[in-house]
Amino acid sequence: MPLNDTLARVDADLASGRIPVARQRLRGLISSYPHEPEPRRRLAAVYRLYGDPAEAGRWMYLEEDRVPEETVAFEERYANPVRRMRAIAWRGTEAHAPTPFAAERLAEVRAATSETLGRAITWDSLVEVKGDARESGPLADALTGIGCLLLTVTFLGIWVYGLLALFG
């Protein structure tokens, strides 16, 4: 269905109180028209009705007139750059952005994701990334190693105990 027809249906849904239906239509529009700002703006307004500033900030993230508190809420909820990049639901390149401001935000998120992953990433190659690619530090690596060692020692202890019980 064309963009304007679906937006008219969204308006009708909202007027009749069918907010979840309107939200679903808008999500579909963003999927079909990722470069169009109007469905994103309207979806942000719907999430404001729900009282969800993080989701409102998510859909207004590329807009210059976004609400700073909503942007902060979005960035806190999607603190990992990979998750944030996925949440923006963009396809193509920054050149498709409707404004220079949007292009800058998209480039910043893509650069942060590339840095986190340790390789260049594009909006279209993000689908190849599995999980959130969380960064692990030396402490997490050490704790993982200690946990594996403890599991191995426990397994060997049980195995030796079983052998002794069997032949002893």
Buried (B, 14 or more C-beta within 10 A) or exposed (E): EEEEEBBEBBEEBBEEEBEEBBBBBBBEBBEEBBBBBBBBBBBBBBBBEEEBBBBBBBBBBBBEEBBEEBBEBBBEBBEBBBBBBBBBBBEEBBEBBBEEBBBBBBEEBBEBBBEBBEEEBBBEEBEEBEEBBEEEEEEEEEEEEEEEEEEEEEEEEEEEEEEEEEEE
